[in-house]
Amino acid sequence: MHITILTAQGFNELDSFIALGILNRVKRPGWRVSICGPDEQLTSMNGVVVQAQATLVEANSADVVLVGSGMKTREFVNDPALIGQLELDPARQLIGAQCSGTLILAKLGLLQGVPACTDLLTKPWVQEAGVEVLNQPFFARGNVATAGGCLASQYLAAWVIARTEGEAAAREAMHYVAPVGEKEACVERALAAIKPFLPSATEGHPVA
């Protein structure tokens, strides 16, 4: 199971790193989570420099792709040399996006007729792309999910784990990262956000 977290220049650390940390709570052979980007070195919106572990092209063959947000997302979607490398397919991949990452999914045509979540700043751009924006932190239809607000990245991570490893695994991962004294409440809040969007036919089973 290869999970790529698409992380472009000017990225938001919370989107990429929270998801990375939670997803890496799953410990099983073959489980791999990679920061994926257009360049070998990626600099965040606050100047943090990280090494990309996978390329944009590698995201096309990953089992799961999560798209983070950042200050330069509109530049990304308007650059054919960058967005043109992405050929994501919800028929064979789980695909999720966070905040302005939702704009990338919209530009790729993955949100046609599907409402989505995003942050307040990105909302008008996503609406201009013809997508209905919901006033909620998480939404999924089939294999495509979106989240709005930096800390909603936990819901994307929990959704991926629940869809691929089962609800119990999602609970365990969220319990580990939740604040002491608030663990049960945090776990229940996260599961409440994603459970309406876990299709019964696939809940608890790996994606084919």
C-alpha positions as CSV (number, residue, x, y, z in Angstrom):
1,M,0.0,0.0,0.0
2,H,1.7,3.2,-1.2
3,I,0.2,6.5,0.0
4,T,1.5,9.7,-1.5
5,I,0.9,13.1,0.0
6,L,1.2,15.7,-2.8
7,T,3.2,18.5,-1.3
8,A,4.0,21.5,-3.6
9,Q,6.3,24.5,-3.1
10,G,4.8,26.9,-0.5
11,F,3.0,24.0,1.2
12,N,1.1,24.1,4.5
13,E,3.0,22.0,7.0
14,L,-0.1,21.0,8.9
15,D,-1.8,19.4,5.9
16,S,1.2,17.3,4.9
17,F,2.8,16.4,8.2
18,I,-0.4,15.7,10.3
19,A,-1.6,13.2,7.7
20,L,1.9,11.8,7.4
21,G,2.2,11.2,11.1
22,I,-1.2,9.6,11.6
23,L,-0.9,7.4,8.5
24,N,2.4,6.1,9.7
25,R,0.8,4.8,12.9
26,V,-0.2,1.8,10.7
27,K,2.5,-0.8,11.0
28,R,2.2,-3.5,8.5
29,P,4.4,-4.9,5.7
30,G,4.2,-3.0,2.5
31,W,2.6,0.1,4.1
32,R,4.5,3.2,2.8
33,V,3.7,6.9,3.1
34,S,5.6,9.3,0.9
35,I,5.8,13.1,0.6
36,C,5.4,13.6,-3.1
37,G,6.3,16.8,-4.9
38,P,7.4,18.4,-8.2
39,D,11.0,19.1,-6.9
40,E,13.5,17.2,-4.9
41,Q,13.4,19.9,-2.2
42,L,10.2,21.5,-1.1
43,T,9.9,24.7,1.0
44,S,6.9,25.3,3.1
45,M,4.9,28.5,3.6
46,N,6.9,29.1,6.8
47,G,10.4,28.2,5.3
48,V,10.6,24.5,6.4
49,V,12.6,22.6,3.8
50,V,11.9,18.9,3.2
51,Q,13.1,16.2,0.8
52,A,10.5,14.8,-1.5
53,Q,10.3,11.0,-1.3
54,A,8.3,10.5,-4.5
55,T,7.7,12.4,-7.8
56,L,4.4,13.7,-9.1
57,V,4.4,11.0,-11.7
58,E,4.7,8.3,-9.0
59,A,1.4,9.6,-7.5
60,N,-0.3,8.3,-10.6
61,S,0.5,4.7,-9.6
62,A,0.0,5.0,-5.9
63,D,-2.9,3.3,-4.1
64,V,-3.8,6.5,-2.2
65,V,-3.2,10.2,-3.1
66,L,-3.8,13.0,-0.6
67,V,-3.3,16.5,-2.0
68,G,-2.2,19.1,0.5
69,S,-2.6,22.9,0.3
70,G,-0.3,25.8,0.2
71,M,0.4,29.4,-0.9
72,K,1.1,28.5,-4.5
73,T,-1.7,26.2,-5.4
74,R,-3.2,28.5,-8.0
75,E,0.2,28.8,-9.6
76,F,0.4,25.0,-9.6
77,V,-3.0,24.5,-11.3
78,N,-2.2,27.1,-13.9
79,D,1.1,25.5,-14.9
80,P,0.6,22.8,-17.5
81,A,4.0,21.4,-16.8
82,L,3.0,20.6,-13.2
83,I,-0.7,19.7,-13.2
84,G,-0.2,18.0,-16.5
85,Q,1.9,15.3,-14.8
86,L,-1.1,14.1,-12.7
87,E,-3.3,11.4,-14.0
88,L,-5.3,10.4,-11.0
89,D,-8.1,7.8,-11.2
90,P,-10.7,7.2,-8.5
91,A,-11.6,3.9,-10.1
92,R,-8.3,2.5,-8.8
93,Q,-7.2,5.0,-6.2
94,L,-8.4,6.6,-3.0
95,I,-8.0,10.3,-3.6
96,G,-8.3,13.1,-1.0
97,A,-7.6,16.8,-0.8
98,Q,-7.2,19.4,1.8
99,C,-8.1,23.1,1.6
100,S,-6.6,24.5,-1.6
101,G,-5.7,21.0,-2.7
102,T,-9.5,20.7,-3.5
103,L,-8.8,23.2,-6.3
104,I,-6.4,20.8,-7.8
105,L,-9.0,18.0,-7.8
106,A,-11.5,20.4,-9.3
107,K,-9.1,21.4,-12.1
108,L,-8.4,17.7,-12.8
109,G,-12.1,17.1,-13.3
110,L,-12.5,14.8,-10.3
111,L,-15.2,16.8,-8.6
112,Q,-17.7,17.1,-11.4
113,G,-21.2,16.9,-9.8
114,V,-19.6,16.3,-6.4
115,P,-19.8,18.8,-3.6
116,A,-16.6,19.4,-1.7
117,C,-14.9,20.9,1.4
118,T,-12.2,23.5,1.4
119,D,-10.9,26.4,3.4
120,L,-12.5,29.8,3.5
121,L,-9.8,31.5,1.4
122,T,-10.0,28.9,-1.4
123,K,-13.8,28.7,-1.4
124,P,-14.4,31.3,-4.1
125,W,-11.8,29.7,-6.4
126,V,-13.3,26.3,-6.0
127,Q,-16.8,27.7,-6.7
128,E,-15.4,29.5,-9.8
129,A,-14.3,26.0,-11.0
130,G,-18.0,24.9,-10.8
131,V,-17.9,23.0,-7.5
132,E,-20.4,23.4,-4.7
133,V,-18.6,24.1,-1.5
134,L,-20.0,22.6,1.8
135,N,-19.9,24.2,5.2
136,Q,-18.4,21.2,6.9
137,P,-14.9,19.7,7.6
138,F,-15.1,16.5,5.6
139,F,-17.1,15.0,2.7
140,A,-16.5,11.9,0.6
141,R,-18.3,10.3,-2.3
142,G,-17.0,6.9,-3.4
143,N,-13.2,7.1,-3.5
144,V,-12.8,10.8,-3.5
145,A,-12.8,12.9,-0.3
146,T,-12.1,16.5,0.6
147,A,-11.5,18.3,3.9
148,G,-11.6,22.0,4.9
149,G,-9.4,23.6,7.5
150,C,-5.8,22.6,8.4
151,L,-6.7,20.4,11.3
152,A,-9.3,18.5,9.2
153,S,-6.3,16.6,7.8
154,Q,-6.8,14.2,10.6
155,Y,-10.2,13.2,9.1
156,L,-8.5,12.5,5.7
157,A,-6.0,10.3,7.4
158,A,-8.6,8.5,9.4
159,W,-10.7,8.0,6.3
160,V,-7.8,6.4,4.4
161,I,-7.0,4.0,7.3
162,A,-10.7,3.1,7.8
163,R,-11.1,2.4,4.0
164,T,-8.0,0.4,3.7
165,E,-7.4,-1.2,7.1
166,G,-10.8,-1.0,8.9
167,E,-12.4,1.2,11.5
168,A,-10.6,-0.4,14.4
169,A,-7.2,0.5,12.8
170,A,-8.5,4.1,12.3
171,R,-9.5,4.3,16.0
172,E,-6.2,3.0,17.1
173,A,-4.2,5.5,15.0
174,M,-6.3,8.4,16.2
175,H,-6.2,7.3,19.8
176,Y,-2.4,7.4,19.7
177,V,-2.2,11.0,18.5
178,A,-5.1,12.4,20.5
179,P,-4.4,14.6,23.5
180,V,-4.2,12.8,26.9
181,G,-7.4,13.3,28.8
182,E,-9.3,13.9,25.6
183,K,-8.5,10.7,23.7
184,E,-12.0,9.1,23.6
185,A,-13.7,12.4,22.7
186,C,-11.2,13.1,19.9
187,V,-11.5,9.6,18.5
188,E,-15.3,9.7,18.5
189,R,-15.3,13.1,16.9
190,A,-13.0,11.9,14.1
191,L,-15.0,8.7,13.5
192,A,-18.2,10.7,13.6
193,A,-16.9,12.9,10.8
194,I,-16.0,10.1,8.5
195,K,-18.4,7.2,9.2
196,P,-21.3,8.6,7.1
197,F,-18.9,8.3,4.1
198,L,-17.6,4.8,4.6
199,P,-19.4,2.7,2.1
200,S,-20.6,-0.6,3.7
201,A,-19.4,-2.6,0.8
202,T,-15.8,-1.5,1.3
203,E,-15.6,-0.5,4.9
204,G,-12.8,-2.4,6.6
205,H,-11.4,-3.9,3.4
206,P,-8.5,-2.9,1.3
207,V,-9.2,-1.0,-1.9
208,A,-8.9,-3.3,-4.9
